[in-house]
Each structure stands twice: as structure tokens, then as C-alpha cells.
Amino acid sequence: MPQPGQKASLNVLGQPLEPCSKDPVTGFWRDGCCNTGPADTGQHTVCARMTTRFLEFSYAKGNDLITPRPEYGFAGLKPGDQWCLCLPRWVEAHKAGCAPDVVLEATHAASLELVSLEILRQHEHKPE
């Protein structure tokens, strides 16, 4: 959902942005969507499906997404969870060969500022 005063967000396919995850609740504004705006300096725009390899990569880079932090209402992520990742971290993981799959319908169009749709499509999550 866009924040008050914002227009509807679009995904990388040019369609209305779909929710990424309500369990766990994700997004910069914890609204379940990968919305962004001026306050989101980390660019939490990529809806990604977590993998063990990516979670370990992120941990090694100093961003522990695994350990629960109850004081922040964060239960920790596990493989299979969907989460709005910071765009620069996803690009970094892509270059390192461990980028998690992406849900295109829930990935904000602002992601196209740093990564092409072609590359995102190479990592498209395909539900089983």
C-alpha cells in the first residue's frame, strides 16, 4: 500500500505492486509490500525468496537476517520466506553468484534503477 500522499506503486512489469509477504511482515513500512520513498534510504524494493546461501552471504556481509530480534518484532528469516531486500544488497549478491529468486509482481519498479528487468527475469521465482 502506498503511504499517505503517494500514488499507487508499480512493479517491474509496469503493473500494480503486489504484496511480498505478510508472514513474516516485510517492507520498509512493514506493510507487506516493497514500497519505497524518500525515507527508504536502503531501497527495500526487491521481493526475494530467501535461500540458505543468500542468508549466509548476508550474514557474512554484516546483515544478520537469521537471528530473531524480538525487541523489533523480527522472528528471523528462514529459507522459503519472502522479504523486501535492499536493492544494493541484492545486486551485490547477484554479482557474487548467490542472489535469491525474485517475485517480479511484488518487486518495486524503482529496482530498475540499478538492475535490468532481463537480469531480474533470470532470477524469477516460479512457484511449484
DSSP file with accessible surface (Angstrom, degrees, kcal/mol):
  #  RESIDUE AA STRUCTURE BP1 BP2  ACC     N-H-->O    O-->H-N    N-H-->O    O-->H-N    TCO  KAPPA ALPHA  PHI   PSI    X-CA   Y-CA   Z-CA
    1    1 A M              0   0  140      0, 0.0    32,-0.1     0, 0.0    34,-0.1   0.000 360.0 360.0 360.0 134.0    0.0    0.0    0.0
    2    2 A P        -     0   0   48      0, 0.0     3,-0.1     0, 0.0     6,-0.1  -0.337 360.0-107.1 -67.8 152.6    1.4    3.4   -0.8
    3    3 A Q    >   -     0   0   54     33,-0.2     3,-2.7     1,-0.2    33,-0.0  -0.372  55.9 -67.7 -73.3 159.9    2.0    5.8    2.1
    4    4 A P  T 3  S+     0   0  123      0, 0.0    -1,-0.2     0, 0.0     3,-0.1  -0.209 126.1  17.9 -51.6 131.5   -0.4    8.7    2.6
    5    5 A G  T 3  S+     0   0   94      1,-0.3     2,-0.3    -3,-0.1    -2,-0.1   0.333 101.3 114.9  88.0  -7.4    0.0   11.2   -0.3
    6    6 A Q    <   -     0   0   64     -3,-2.7    -1,-0.3     1,-0.1     2,-0.1  -0.687  64.7-124.0 -94.0 149.6    1.8    8.7   -2.5
    7    7 A K        -     0   0  184     -2,-0.3    -4,-0.1     1,-0.2    -1,-0.1  -0.424  50.3 -69.6 -81.1 166.6    0.3    7.4   -5.8
    8    8 A A        -     0   0   74     -2,-0.1     2,-0.2     1,-0.1    -1,-0.2  -0.273  55.7-121.3 -58.2 137.3   -0.1    3.7   -6.3
    9    9 A S        -     0   0   14      8,-0.1     8,-2.3    -3,-0.1     2,-0.3  -0.523  21.3-145.8 -81.6 149.9    3.2    1.8   -6.7
   10   10 A L  B     -A   16   0A  84      6,-0.3    99,-2.7    -2,-0.2   100,-0.3  -0.836   8.3-132.4-112.9 153.3    4.1   -0.2   -9.8
   11   11 A N  B >   -B  108   0B   1      4,-3.4     3,-2.2    -2,-0.3    97,-0.2  -0.334  40.9 -88.3 -92.9-179.4    6.1   -3.3  -10.1
   12   12 A V  T 3  S+     0   0    8     95,-1.7    93,-0.1    92,-0.8    96,-0.1   0.633 127.5  59.0 -66.8 -12.1    9.0   -4.0  -12.5
   13   13 A L  T 3  S-     0   0   50     91,-0.3    -1,-0.3    94,-0.2    92,-0.1   0.388 119.4-109.0 -94.6   0.5    6.4   -5.3  -15.0
   14   14 A G  S <  S+     0   0   52     -3,-2.2    -2,-0.1     1,-0.3     3,-0.1   0.598  83.5 114.9  81.9  13.7    4.6   -2.0  -15.0
   15   15 A Q  S    S-     0   0   97      1,-0.1    -4,-3.4     3,-0.0    -1,-0.3  -0.634  80.8 -67.5-108.5 168.1    1.6   -3.3  -13.1
   16   16 A P  B     -A   10   0A  98      0, 0.0    -6,-0.3     0, 0.0     2,-0.2  -0.295  62.4-102.8 -55.9 136.9    0.2   -2.5   -9.6
   17   17 A L        -     0   0   25     -8,-2.3    89,-0.2    -6,-0.1    -8,-0.1  -0.435  37.1-147.9 -64.8 128.0    2.7   -3.7   -7.0
   18   18 A E        -     0   0   98     87,-2.5    16,-0.4    -2,-0.2    -1,-0.1  -0.607  28.9 -87.2 -93.6 158.1    1.5   -6.9   -5.3
   19   19 A P        -     0   0   79      0, 0.0    14,-0.3     0, 0.0    -1,-0.1  -0.313  29.7-160.3 -61.8 149.0    2.3   -7.8   -1.6
   20   20 A a        -     0   0    8     12,-3.3     2,-0.3     1,-0.3    13,-0.2   0.868  66.0 -20.3 -94.6 -52.9    5.5   -9.6   -0.9
   21   21 A S      > +     0   0   16     11,-1.6     5,-1.7     1,-0.1    -1,-0.3  -0.920  34.8 179.6-163.3 135.4    4.8  -11.1    2.5
   22   22 A K  B   5S+C   25   0C 126     -2,-0.3     3,-0.5     1,-0.2    -1,-0.1   0.451  80.8  71.8-105.6 -11.9    2.5  -10.7    5.4
   23   23 A D  T   5S+     0   0  149      1,-0.8    -1,-0.2     9,-0.1    59,-0.2  -0.739 115.2  19.1-146.1  91.4    4.1  -13.7    7.3
   24   24 A P  T   5S-     0   0   26      0, 0.0    -1,-0.8     0, 0.0     2,-0.4   0.512 110.0-128.3 -76.9 153.8    6.7  -12.5    8.1
   25   25 A V  B   5 +C   22   0C  66     -3,-0.5    -3,-0.2    -2,-0.1     2,-0.2  -0.572  39.6 177.1 -72.6 125.1    5.5   -8.9    7.6
   26   26 A T      < +     0   0    1     -5,-1.7     6,-2.7    -2,-0.4     7,-0.4  -0.557  21.9  87.1-120.9-176.2    8.0   -7.2    5.4
   27   27 A G  S >  S-     0   0    1      3,-0.2     3,-1.7     5,-0.2     7,-0.2   0.034  80.5 -86.0 100.2 150.5    8.6   -3.9    3.7
   28   28 A F  T 3  S+     0   0   70      7,-0.5    -1,-0.1    16,-0.4     6,-0.1   0.884 135.1  36.4 -55.4 -39.1   10.3   -0.6    4.8
   29   29 A W  T 3  S-     0   0   76      4,-0.3    -1,-0.3     6,-0.2    -2,-0.1   0.262 113.5-118.6 -96.8  11.2    6.9    0.4    6.3
   30   30 A R  S <  S+     0   0  128     -3,-1.7    -3,-0.2     3,-0.2    -2,-0.1   0.914  76.9 128.6  48.7  49.4    6.1   -3.1    7.4
   31   31 A D  S    S-     0   0   23      2,-0.4    -4,-0.2    -5,-0.4    -1,-0.1   0.279  83.3-105.6-110.9   6.5    3.0   -3.1    5.2
   32   32 A G  S    S+     0   0    0     -6,-2.7   -12,-3.3     1,-0.3   -11,-1.6   0.384  91.5  96.0  87.4  -5.8    3.8   -6.4    3.4
   33   33 A C  S    S-     0   0    8     -7,-0.4     2,-0.8   -14,-0.3    -2,-0.4  -0.852  80.3-121.8-120.1 156.2    4.8   -4.6    0.2
   34   34 A b        +     0   0    0     72,-0.5    74,-0.3   -16,-0.4    -7,-0.1  -0.260  55.6 155.5 -90.0  47.3    8.2   -3.5   -1.2
   35   35 A N        -     0   0    2     -2,-0.8    -7,-0.5   -34,-0.1     2,-0.3  -0.342  20.8-168.0 -67.7 157.9    7.1    0.2   -1.4
   36   36 A T        +     0   0   24      7,-0.1   -33,-0.2    -8,-0.1     5,-0.1  -0.901  16.1 154.7-142.7 168.6    9.7    2.9   -1.3
   37   37 A G    >   -     0   0   17     -2,-0.3     3,-1.7     3,-0.1     6,-0.2  -0.954  61.8 -62.1-176.4-177.0   10.0    6.6   -0.9
   38   38 A P  T 3  S+     0   0  134      0, 0.0    -1,-0.0     0, 0.0     3,-0.0   0.812 128.0  55.8 -56.2 -32.3   12.5    9.3    0.2
   39   39 A A  T 3  S+     0   0   65      1,-0.2     2,-1.8     2,-0.1     3,-0.2   0.734  88.5  82.9 -73.3 -19.0   12.7    7.9    3.8
   40   40 A D    X   +     0   0    5     -3,-1.7     3,-1.5     1,-0.2    -1,-0.2  -0.522  50.0 163.1 -87.8  75.8   13.7    4.5    2.5
   41   41 A T  T 3  S+     0   0  131     -2,-1.8    -1,-0.2     1,-0.3    -2,-0.1   0.738  72.1  59.1 -69.3 -19.2   17.4    5.1    2.0
   42   42 A G  T 3  S-     0   0   22     -3,-0.2    45,-0.4    45,-0.0    -1,-0.3   0.537 103.1-131.3 -84.8  -7.3   18.2    1.4    1.9
   43   43 A Q    <   -     0   0   48     -3,-1.5    44,-2.7    43,-0.2     2,-2.3   0.965  23.8-167.8  55.1  63.0   15.9    0.9   -1.2
   44   44 A H  E     +D   86   0D  45     42,-0.3   -16,-0.4     1,-0.2    42,-0.3  -0.433  44.9 123.6 -78.4  70.1   13.9   -2.1    0.2
   45   45 A T  E     +     0   0D   1     -2,-2.3    63,-2.0    40,-0.6     2,-0.7   0.534  36.8  89.3-114.7  -9.5   12.4   -2.8   -3.3
   46   46 A V  E     -D   85   0D   0     39,-1.9    39,-3.4    -3,-0.3     2,-0.9  -0.840  60.1-150.9-101.1 116.1   13.3   -6.4   -4.2
   47   47 A a  E     +D   84   0D   0     -2,-0.7    56,-2.9    56,-0.4     2,-0.3  -0.749  31.0 178.1 -83.2 107.8   10.8   -9.1   -3.1
   48   48 A A  E     -DE  83 102D   0     35,-2.6    35,-2.3    -2,-0.9     2,-0.7  -0.866  33.0-131.1-118.7 149.0   13.1  -12.1   -2.8
   49   49 A R  E     -DE  82 101D  86     52,-2.5    52,-0.6    -2,-0.3    33,-0.2  -0.882  39.1-120.1 -98.1 115.6   12.6  -15.6   -1.7
   50   50 A M        -     0   0    4     31,-3.4    30,-2.6    -2,-0.7     2,-0.3  -0.197  29.9-173.0 -63.1 144.4   15.2  -16.5    0.9
   51   51 A T     >  -     0   0   51     28,-0.2     4,-2.6    47,-0.1     5,-0.2  -0.918  36.1-116.8-127.8 157.8   17.7  -19.3    0.4
   52   52 A T  H  > S+     0   0   73     -2,-0.3     4,-2.5     1,-0.2     5,-0.2   0.931 116.3  53.9 -58.5 -44.3   20.3  -20.6    2.9
   53   53 A R  H  > S+     0   0  155      1,-0.2     4,-2.0     2,-0.2    -1,-0.2   0.912 111.4  43.5 -59.8 -45.2   23.1  -19.5    0.6
   54   54 A F  H  > S+     0   0    0      2,-0.2     4,-3.1     1,-0.2     5,-0.2   0.924 111.8  52.8 -67.8 -43.3   21.8  -15.9    0.5
   55   55 A L  H  X S+     0   0    5     -4,-2.6     4,-2.3     1,-0.2    10,-0.3   0.916 111.8  46.6 -59.8 -39.1   21.1  -15.7    4.2
   56   56 A E  H  X S+     0   0  118     -4,-2.5     4,-2.4    -5,-0.2    -1,-0.2   0.894 112.1  51.2 -68.1 -39.5   24.7  -16.9    4.9
   57   57 A F  H  X S+     0   0   32     -4,-2.0     4,-1.4    -5,-0.2    -2,-0.2   0.947 111.6  46.8 -60.6 -48.2   26.0  -14.3    2.4
   58   58 A S  H  <>S+     0   0    0     -4,-3.1     5,-2.6     1,-0.2     3,-0.3   0.913 111.3  51.7 -62.1 -42.5   24.1  -11.5    4.0
   59   59 A Y  H ><5S+     0   0  133     -4,-2.3     3,-1.9    -5,-0.2    -1,-0.2   0.928 107.9  51.8 -59.7 -45.3   25.2  -12.6    7.5
   60   60 A A  H 3<5S+     0   0   84     -4,-2.4    -1,-0.2     1,-0.3    -2,-0.2   0.784 106.5  55.4 -63.1 -26.5   28.9  -12.6    6.3
   61   61 A K  T 3<5S-     0   0  104     -4,-1.4    -1,-0.3    -3,-0.3    -2,-0.2   0.377 127.3 -99.0 -87.3   2.4   28.3   -9.0    5.0
   62   62 A G  T < 5S+     0   0   71     -3,-1.9     2,-0.7    -4,-0.2    -3,-0.2   0.544  92.7 112.6  95.2   7.9   27.1   -7.9    8.4
   63   63 A N      < -     0   0   65     -5,-2.6     2,-0.9    -6,-0.2    -2,-0.2  -0.828  50.8-162.5-115.8  92.7   23.4   -8.0    7.9
   64   64 A D        +     0   0   54     -2,-0.7    -8,-0.1     1,-0.2    -9,-0.1  -0.639  23.7 161.3 -79.9 103.9   22.1  -10.8   10.1
   65   65 A L        +     0   0   13     -2,-0.9    12,-3.1   -10,-0.3    -1,-0.2   0.375  68.0  63.9 -98.6   1.4   18.6  -11.7    8.8
   66   66 A I  S    S+     0   0   70     10,-0.3    -1,-0.1   -11,-0.2    -2,-0.1   0.870  79.4  81.9 -93.9 -44.5   18.6  -15.1   10.5
   67   67 A T  S    S-     0   0   63      9,-0.1     9,-0.3     1,-0.1    10,-0.1  -0.457  82.7-118.0 -72.7 126.8   18.7  -14.3   14.3
   68   68 A P        -     0   0   74      0, 0.0     7,-0.2     0, 0.0     3,-0.1  -0.356  23.6-167.9 -60.5 140.9   15.4  -13.4   15.9
   69   69 A R  B > > +G   74   0E 108      5,-3.5     3,-2.2     1,-0.1     5,-2.1  -0.720   8.8 176.8-129.6  78.6   15.2   -9.9   17.3
   70   70 A P  G > 5S+     0   0  105      0, 0.0     3,-1.7     0, 0.0    -1,-0.1   0.806  75.8  68.1 -57.2 -29.1   12.0   -9.9   19.4
   71   71 A E  G 3 5S+     0   0  117      1,-0.3    -2,-0.0     2,-0.1     0, 0.0   0.720 109.6  37.3 -64.5 -18.4   12.6   -6.4   20.6
   72   72 A Y  G < 5S-     0   0  170     -3,-2.2    -1,-0.3     2,-0.2     3,-0.1   0.228 118.5-109.2-110.9   7.7   12.0   -5.3   17.0
   73   73 A G  T < 5S+     0   0   74     -3,-1.7     2,-0.6     1,-0.2    -2,-0.1   0.797  74.3 140.2  68.9  28.8    9.2   -7.8   16.3
   74   74 A F  B   < -G   69   0E  28     -5,-2.1    -5,-3.5     1,-0.1    -1,-0.2  -0.916  35.4-173.3-113.0 116.9   11.6   -9.7   14.0
   75   75 A A        -     0   0   81     -2,-0.6    -1,-0.1    -7,-0.2    -2,-0.0   0.511  48.6-107.3 -85.1  -4.3   11.4  -13.5   14.2
   76   76 A G        -     0   0   13     -9,-0.3     2,-0.3    -7,-0.1   -10,-0.3   0.092  34.4 -93.4  86.7 149.3   14.4  -14.1   11.9
   77   77 A L        -     0   0    6    -12,-3.1   -12,-0.0    -3,-0.1     3,-0.0  -0.722  34.5-171.4-101.6 153.4   14.2  -15.4    8.3
   78   78 A K    >   -     0   0  127     -2,-0.3     3,-2.3   -28,-0.0   -28,-0.2  -0.903  43.7 -69.4-134.3 161.8   14.5  -18.9    7.0
   79   79 A P  T 3  S+     0   0   69      0, 0.0   -28,-0.2     0, 0.0     3,-0.1  -0.248 121.1  30.3 -52.7 136.5   14.8  -20.4    3.5
   80   80 A G  T 3  S+     0   0   29    -30,-2.6   -29,-0.1     1,-0.4     2,-0.1   0.088  88.8 122.6  99.0 -22.9   11.5  -20.0    1.7
   81   81 A D    <   -     0   0   18     -3,-2.3   -31,-3.4   -32,-0.1     2,-0.4  -0.423  58.3-133.8 -67.2 148.0   10.5  -16.8    3.4
   82   82 A Q  E     +D   49   0D  38    -33,-0.2     2,-0.3   -59,-0.2   -33,-0.2  -0.878  31.5 171.2-104.2 141.0    9.8  -13.8    1.2
   83   83 A W  E     -D   48   0D  16    -35,-2.3   -35,-2.6    -2,-0.4     2,-1.0  -0.998  40.3-112.9-151.6 143.0   11.4  -10.5    2.2
   84   84 A b  E     -D   47   0D   1     -2,-0.3   -37,-0.2   -37,-0.2   -57,-0.2  -0.721  44.3-161.6 -79.6 103.7   11.8   -7.0    0.8
   85   85 A L  E     -D   46   0D   6    -39,-3.4   -39,-1.9    -2,-1.0   -40,-0.6  -0.550  25.7 -98.9 -85.8 155.3   15.6   -6.8    0.3
   86   86 A C  E  >  -D   44   0D  32    -42,-0.3     4,-2.2    -2,-0.2     3,-0.3  -0.539  32.8-132.0 -68.6 130.0   17.7   -3.7   -0.1
   87   87 A L  H  > S+     0   0    0    -44,-2.7     4,-2.6   -45,-0.4     5,-0.2   0.909 103.8  52.4 -54.4 -48.4   18.3   -3.3   -3.8
   88   88 A P  H  > S+     0   0   60      0, 0.0     4,-2.4     0, 0.0    -1,-0.2   0.891 109.6  50.3 -60.2 -34.9   22.1   -2.7   -3.5
   89   89 A R  H  > S+     0   0   50     -3,-0.3     4,-2.7     2,-0.2    -2,-0.2   0.914 109.9  49.9 -68.4 -39.7   22.5   -5.9   -1.4
   90   90 A W  H  X S+     0   0    0     -4,-2.2     4,-2.6     2,-0.2    -1,-0.2   0.943 111.7  48.3 -63.4 -43.5   20.5   -8.0   -4.0
   91   91 A V  H  X S+     0   0   21     -4,-2.6     4,-2.5     2,-0.2    -2,-0.2   0.924 111.2  51.0 -61.7 -42.1   22.8   -6.6   -6.8
   92   92 A E  H  X S+     0   0   66     -4,-2.4     4,-1.5    -5,-0.2    -1,-0.2   0.922 111.2  47.7 -60.5 -44.1   25.8   -7.4   -4.7
   93   93 A A  H  <>S+     0   0    0     -4,-2.7     5,-2.9     2,-0.2     6,-0.6   0.890 109.1  54.4 -65.1 -38.2   24.6  -11.0   -4.1
   94   94 A H  H ><5S+     0   0   52     -4,-2.6     3,-1.4     4,-0.2    -2,-0.2   0.944 108.3  48.3 -59.7 -47.1   23.9  -11.3   -7.9
   95   95 A K  H 3<5S+     0   0  169     -4,-2.5    -1,-0.2     1,-0.3    -2,-0.2   0.816 111.5  51.0 -64.3 -28.8   27.5  -10.3   -8.7
   96   96 A A  T 3<5S-     0   0   54     -4,-1.5    -1,-0.3    -5,-0.2    -2,-0.2   0.460 117.6-114.4 -87.0  -2.9   28.7  -12.9   -6.1
   97   97 A G  T < 5S+     0   0   46     -3,-1.4    -3,-0.2    -4,-0.5    -2,-0.1   0.707  93.6  93.1  80.4  21.1   26.5  -15.6   -7.7
   98   98 A C      < +     0   0   11     -5,-2.9    -4,-0.2    -6,-0.1   -47,-0.1   0.067  43.5 145.1-135.1  28.9   24.2  -16.1   -4.7
   99   99 A A        -     0   0   15     -6,-0.6     3,-0.1    -5,-0.2    -9,-0.1  -0.457  47.1-124.5 -67.8 136.0   21.2  -13.8   -5.4
  100  100 A P        -     0   0    1      0, 0.0   -50,-0.1     0, 0.0    -1,-0.1  -0.371  36.7 -84.6 -75.2 160.5   17.9  -15.3   -4.2
  101  101 A D  E     -E   49   0D  69    -52,-0.6   -52,-2.5    23,-0.1     2,-0.4  -0.267  45.5-134.7 -61.9 155.9   14.9  -15.6   -6.6
  102  102 A V  E     -Ef  48 124D   0     21,-3.0    23,-3.3    18,-0.3     2,-0.9  -0.906   7.1-139.0-119.8 139.6   12.7  -12.6   -7.1
  103  103 A V    >   -     0   0   20    -56,-2.9     3,-1.2    -2,-0.4     4,-0.4  -0.865  20.8-164.9 -94.6 101.7    8.9  -12.3   -7.2
  104  104 A L  G >  S+     0   0    0     -2,-0.9     3,-1.3     1,-0.3   -92,-0.8   0.871  83.1  57.0 -59.6 -40.1    8.6   -9.8  -10.1
  105  105 A E  G 3  S+     0   0   60      1,-0.3   -87,-2.5   -94,-0.1    -1,-0.3   0.729 114.2  40.0 -65.5 -21.2    5.0   -8.9   -9.4
  106  106 A A  G <  S+     0   0    1     -3,-1.2     2,-0.5   -89,-0.2   -72,-0.5   0.302  92.4 100.7-110.8   7.2    6.0   -7.8   -5.9
  107  107 A T  S <  S-     0   0    0     -3,-1.3   -95,-1.7    -4,-0.4   -94,-0.2  -0.842  77.8-117.8 -97.6 124.1    9.3   -6.1   -6.8
  108  108 A H  B >   -B   11   0B  25    -63,-2.0     3,-2.2    -2,-0.5   -97,-0.3  -0.272  14.1-123.9 -64.6 142.6    9.0   -2.3   -7.0
  109  109 A A  G >  S+     0   0   33    -99,-2.7     3,-2.1     1,-0.3     4,-0.2   0.770 105.7  75.4 -57.3 -26.0    9.7   -0.6  -10.3
  110  110 A A  G >  S+     0   0   15   -100,-0.3     3,-1.9     1,-0.3    -1,-0.3   0.744  78.4  75.5 -61.0 -19.2   12.4    1.5   -8.6
  111  111 A S  G X> S+     0   0    0     -3,-2.2     3,-1.7     1,-0.3     4,-1.5   0.799  78.8  72.3 -61.6 -26.6   14.6   -1.6   -8.7
  112  112 A L  G <4 S+     0   0   72     -3,-2.1    -1,-0.3     1,-0.3    -2,-0.2   0.590  78.4  77.5 -68.7  -7.0   15.1   -1.0  -12.4
  113  113 A E  G <4 S+     0   0  143     -3,-1.9    -1,-0.3    -4,-0.2    -2,-0.2   0.798 112.9  18.4 -68.9 -28.3   17.3    2.0  -11.5
  114  114 A L  T <4 S+     0   0   93     -3,-1.7     2,-0.3    -4,-0.3    -2,-0.2   0.560 128.9  37.4-118.4 -15.3   20.2   -0.5  -10.6
  115  115 A V  S  < S-     0   0   10     -4,-1.5    -1,-0.3     4,-0.0     2,-0.1  -0.999  76.8-117.9-143.4 143.2   19.3   -3.7  -12.3
  116  116 A S     >  -     0   0   52     -2,-0.3     4,-2.2     1,-0.1     5,-0.2  -0.414  21.8-122.1 -79.4 155.8   17.7   -4.6  -15.6
  117  117 A L  H  > S+     0   0   50      1,-0.2     4,-3.0     2,-0.2     5,-0.2   0.870 113.4  61.6 -61.3 -34.7   14.4   -6.5  -16.0
  118  118 A E  H  > S+     0   0  138      2,-0.2     4,-1.4     1,-0.2    -1,-0.2   0.931 106.0  44.1 -58.8 -45.6   16.4   -9.1  -18.0
  119  119 A I  H  > S+     0   0   46      2,-0.2     4,-0.7     1,-0.2     3,-0.3   0.927 113.1  51.3 -67.2 -42.3   18.6   -9.9  -15.0
  120  120 A L  H >< S+     0   0    0     -4,-2.2     3,-1.3     1,-0.2   -18,-0.3   0.917 106.8  54.5 -60.5 -40.3   15.6   -9.9  -12.7
  121  121 A R  H >< S+     0   0  121     -4,-3.0     3,-1.5     1,-0.3    -1,-0.2   0.838  99.6  61.3 -62.9 -31.5   13.8  -12.3  -15.0
  122  122 A Q  H 3< S+     0   0  122     -4,-1.4    -1,-0.3    -3,-0.3    -2,-0.2   0.747 111.9  39.4 -64.5 -22.1   16.9  -14.7  -14.8
  123  123 A H  T << S+     0   0   34     -3,-1.3   -21,-3.0    -4,-0.7    -1,-0.3   0.121  84.9 146.0-112.1  17.6   16.1  -14.9  -11.1
  124  124 A E  B <   -f  102   0D  47     -3,-1.5     2,-0.4   -23,-0.2   -21,-0.2  -0.349  49.8-125.8 -63.5 130.3   12.4  -15.1  -11.3
  125  125 A H        -     0   0   32    -23,-3.3   -21,-0.2    -2,-0.1    -1,-0.1  -0.632  22.5-162.3 -75.8 127.3   10.7  -17.2   -8.6
  126  126 A K        -     0   0  133     -2,-0.4   -23,-0.0   -23,-0.1   -25,-0.0  -0.945  18.2-129.6-114.1 109.1    8.5  -19.8  -10.3
  127  127 A P              0   0  106      0, 0.0     0, 0.0     0, 0.0     0, 0.0  -0.245 360.0 360.0 -57.2 144.4    6.0  -21.3   -7.8
  128  128 A E              0   0  238      0, 0.0     0, 0.0     0, 0.0     0, 0.0  -0.354 360.0 360.0 -78.9 360.0    6.0  -25.1   -7.8
